[in-house]
Amino acid sequence: RSVKSIGACSLECLEEISVADGNAFFCVSNGVLYDKEKTTLYLCPSLSTDVRIPQGVRTVKNSAFQNCKNLQTIILPDSVKNIYGGAFRACKKLTKIKLPANLKNISMRTFRGCTKLKEIND
């Protein structure tokens, strides 16, 4: 209950995420860690395969999906405005991503090491 912030690359190898009841800062939805308001995505567990981020999320934090070894497809809603550095780094099975039309910022190295990425916005 006392964790208030999470730094980049802090928890990238977790296979499952849970948050204590009563945590005032974070929540988990479909296994993904968000801030309490679900406007910032912090972390996705490494075993996820296909992920659809809910409408309302505005920010994907640094390294949020880094080393998700099974991630193949990700769909981001139009509410996402910022994707920070290394968000999808080393997702070696990622083949398809749908980026939002109103995206304003994709930081450096966001898709570094995504060697199978072939489809963007199909």
N, C-alpha and C positions, 0 to 999 in steps of 0.2 A: 504493500500500500504506500510505501514511502518513495518509490522511484518517481521522479518528476521529469527526467529527460533521458534520452538514449542517444549516444553518439554513433556516428557512421561506423560501420563494420563491427559493431559491438557484439552482435548475436547472429551472424550470418549462417552459422551451421546448425541452427535449431531445426529439428524435425517437426516440432509442435510448439505452439505458443498458447499460454493461458495467462489470464490476469485475475488477480484476487478480487473477490466481490468487494465493492466499496472503493475500488481504486478511483481516485478523483481525476486522473490524468489520461489513462489509457483504457481501450476496450479492444476486444477481439471479435471479429465477425468473419464467419467462414474460414477460420484459422489464421486470418491476417490481422496484424497489429496496427491499430489506428489511434489517433488522439481521441479523447472522449467525444468530441463533436463530429468525428469521422470526416474531417476536412484534410487531414494529413495522414498518409500511409507511411508507416515506419518500417515494417518488416513483414516479409512473407516467408513461411517455413520452406525449408530446402526441398521437401518432397512434393510440393505442389506441381501439377502438370498443366492445367488450363485454368486461367484466372480471369474473372470479369470483375473489375473494380466498380463499386457502386457510384451512382450519380451523387454529387456533393463533395467528393474528394477533389481537392484543389492542388495538392502537392504530393509528389512521390519523393521521399527523402533519399539521400545518398545511400547507395548500397542496399536499398530495400529488397531487391531480388538477387543480389550478388550471390553467385555460386548455387543458385537453385538448379540443381543438376538434372531435374526432370521437367522443368518448365518448357512447354512447347508453344503455347499460345497465350497472349495477354490482350485484353480489350480494355482500353481506358475510356472513361466517359468524357463528354464534352466539357465537363466542369474542371478537368485537370488543366492547369495553366503552367505548372513548373515540374520538370523532371530533373532532379539533381544528379551530380556526378556519380558514375558507376552504378546507377540504379539497376541496370540489368547486366552488369559486367560478369563475364564468364558463365552465362547461361548457355551452355554448349548445345543444348537441344532446342533452344528457342528458334522457331521457324517462321512465326507470324506474329505481328503486333499491329493493333489498330490504334493510331495516334488521334487525339482529339483535334477537331478543326480549329479550335481557339487556342491551341497550345502556344505559349509565349516564349518559353525557355527550355532548351535541352542542353544540359551542361556537358562539358568534355567527358569523354570516355564512358558515356552512358551505355553504349552497346559494345564496348571493347571485349573481344573474346567470344562474341556471339557468332561463331563461325558458320552456323547453319541458317542464320536469318536471311530469308528470301522474300518474304511478303510484308509490305508495310501498307496499311490502309486498304486492304482488299475487301 
